[in-house]
Amino acid sequence: MAEVHDSPNAWVAEHIRRFEETGGRPRPGVNDLLLTTRGRKSGELRRTALVYQRHADRYVLAASNRGADRHPAWYLNLLADPDVTVQVGTQSFAARARPATAAERPHLWHLMVSAMPEYATYQEGTTREIPVVLLERVKGPANTSAANTKFTTRTDTVPQSEPHS
């Protein structure tokens, strides 16, 4: 059984805990999901909590890193290995992640800003373009399947903008 490590960022680890305690509804009116990626350097499974929107049958994410000048670790991880596990509510499934194309991004970015207006402020505060990510469900088990993993929350937290992989 593969072990999954929750984000080392204290506020994200707390969000994951609330997600689990509430059956995937930690913030009423906000769409939250858990995303598990494989660390691009460590090879370990990493889990984080993110806001999402739906676009057709896909899940849309913003790799905002709260407006930091570097991409979040989860985004760098999925660029290296796009096979991820997603948990929405109490349902977990395998998905394939990819950045939105230049043509897709404007509409999807607007969709994400409508869900979380803070994203516009984050974009204004950084020189990097905040990537938009699409998650598409795949058939069959995920290589990071939550059903076959042991989740842990790290107690040695790091500042929110410090990358981990």
PyMOL commands that set and color helices and strands:
alter all, ss='L'
color gray80, all
select helices_A, chain A and resi 10-21+65-67+73-80+105-115+118-124+146-148
alter helices_A, ss='H'
color red, helices_A
select strands_A, chain A and resi 2-6+32-38+45-51+53-55+58-62+83-88+91-99+132-137+149-152
alter strands_A, ss='S'
color yellow, strands_A
deselect
rebuild
show_as cartoon
